[in-house]
Every structure is written in C-alpha cells, then in structure tokens.
Amino acid sequence: MEVSQRNSAALQERSQKLAAALVKRFENIVALASPDSKDYNTTANKKWQMEVETAALIRATEDILTLTRQMQELWLFGNLNTLDANDKQNVERMEQDVKAIIAAIEGLAKETL
C-alpha cells in the first residue's frame, strides 16, 4: 500500500467507496429480479446480467476483505498513520495509557502466579 494511503482519511474514503459499490451491485441484482416479461430472450438477458452483477458483487466483497487484511497488516506492523505525530497531547496520553495497561497486565500476571 502506498504511503499516501496509510492515513485514516484515505482508508475511510476507500472503505466508503467499496461499501457503496457493494450496495450498488446488490441493488442492481434486486432490480433485475423483477419478472417483467415471459419472453425467453428477455429472461436469458436478465440471467446473464444477474451473473455479471453477481460476479461484480463477489469482486466488491473480495476488495473489502483485501482492504481489511491490509489494514490489519498495517496495524500489526505499525505503519498505520492514524494519529497526528505533531499532536503531543495525544502521544503523551497514549504513552500513559500504554503504561497503565502494562501495569494492569503485570498485576494480573502476579495474581495468577
């Protein structure tokens, strides 16, 4: 993933686009499901269109899963830039939270031993 796409705004925009594509494909499938005529050619055409829309729906779902996987990897390896590095208050508060969590985990570990 490009460095410019590793911030929260870009990830939210991408997830919203993918969700919109997913909804659009589903709406297209539902619209095609209405029985307009009993003509064989029309029915065959709708069947083909539904297959195309279903394939696109599956592809949109796969894209969402890919985005989820990329976000997990970025989060695990620390490359996800969702915090403003210049915001010292957030950094200090996060460090305090981490220290508190470490102390709580150590306390629980001592209690169980």
C-alpha positions in Angstrom: 0.0 0.0 0.0 1.3 3.4 -0.9 2.4 5.7 1.9 -0.2 8.3 1.0 -3.0 5.8 1.6 -1.9 4.9 5.1 -3.8 7.6 6.9 -7.3 7.4 8.3 -8.9 9.7 5.8 -7.7 7.7 2.8 -8.7 4.4 4.4 -12.2 5.7 5.3 -12.7 7.1 1.8 -11.6 3.7 0.3 -13.9 1.7 2.6 -16.8 4.0 1.8 -16.3 3.6 -2.0 -16.1 -0.1 -1.6 -19.3 -0.2 0.5 -21.1 2.0 -2.0 -20.0 -0.4 -4.8 -21.3 -3.4 -2.8 -24.7 -1.7 -2.2 -24.9 -0.7 -5.9 -24.3 -4.2 -7.1 -26.8 -5.6 -4.7 -29.4 -3.1 -5.8 -28.8 -4.0 -9.4 -29.4 -7.7 -8.7 -32.6 -6.9 -6.9 -33.8 -4.7 -9.8 -33.1 -7.4 -12.3 -35.1 -10.0 -10.2 -38.5 -8.4 -11.0 -40.4 -10.5 -13.5 -41.3 -8.1 -16.3 -42.0 -10.4 -19.2 -42.0 -14.1 -20.0 -40.1 -13.7 -23.3 -37.2 -16.2 -23.5 -34.7 -13.7 -24.8 -35.5 -11.2 -22.1 -35.2 -13.8 -19.4 -31.9 -15.0 -20.9 -30.6 -11.5 -21.0 -31.6 -10.9 -17.4 -30.0 -14.1 -16.4 -26.7 -13.0 -18.0 -26.9 -9.6 -16.4 -27.5 -11.2 -13.0 -24.5 -13.4 -13.4 -22.4 -10.3 -14.3 -23.7 -8.4 -11.3 -23.2 -11.3 -9.0 -19.6 -11.6 -10.2 -19.1 -7.9 -9.6 -20.7 -8.2 -6.1 -18.3 -11.0 -5.3 -15.4 -8.9 -6.5 -16.5 -5.9 -4.4 -16.7 -8.2 -1.4 -13.2 -9.5 -2.1 -11.9 -5.9 -2.3 -13.4 -5.2 1.1 -11.7 -8.3 2.5 -8.4 -7.2 0.9 -8.7 -3.7 2.5 -9.4 -5.3 5.9 -6.4 -7.5 5.5 -4.2 -4.6 4.5 -5.4 -2.6 7.5 -4.7 -5.5 9.8 -1.1 -5.8 8.4 -0.6 -2.0 8.7 -1.8 -2.0 12.3 0.3 -5.0 13.3 3.5 -3.7 11.8 3.0 -0.2 13.0 2.8 1.5 9.6 -0.8 2.8 10.0 -0.6 6.6 10.3 -3.9 7.4 12.0 -2.5 9.8 14.7 -1.1 13.2 14.1 2.6 12.9 15.0 2.7 16.6 15.9 -0.1 16.3 18.5 2.0 15.9 21.6 -1.1 15.6 23.9 -2.3 12.6 22.1 1.1 11.0 22.1 1.6 11.6 25.8 -1.9 10.3 26.6 -1.3 7.2 24.5 2.0 6.6 26.3 0.3 6.9 29.7 -2.4 4.5 28.6 0.2 2.0 27.4 2.0 2.2 30.8 -1.3 1.7 32.6 -2.2 -1.3 30.5 1.3 -2.8 31.1 0.9 -2.3 34.8 -2.5 -3.9 34.8 -1.2 -6.9 32.9 1.7 -7.3 35.2 -0.6 -7.1 38.2 -2.9 -9.8 36.7 0.1 -12.0 36.0 1.4 -11.7 39.6 -2.1 -12.5 40.9 -2.4 -15.7 38.9 1.1 -16.9 39.9 
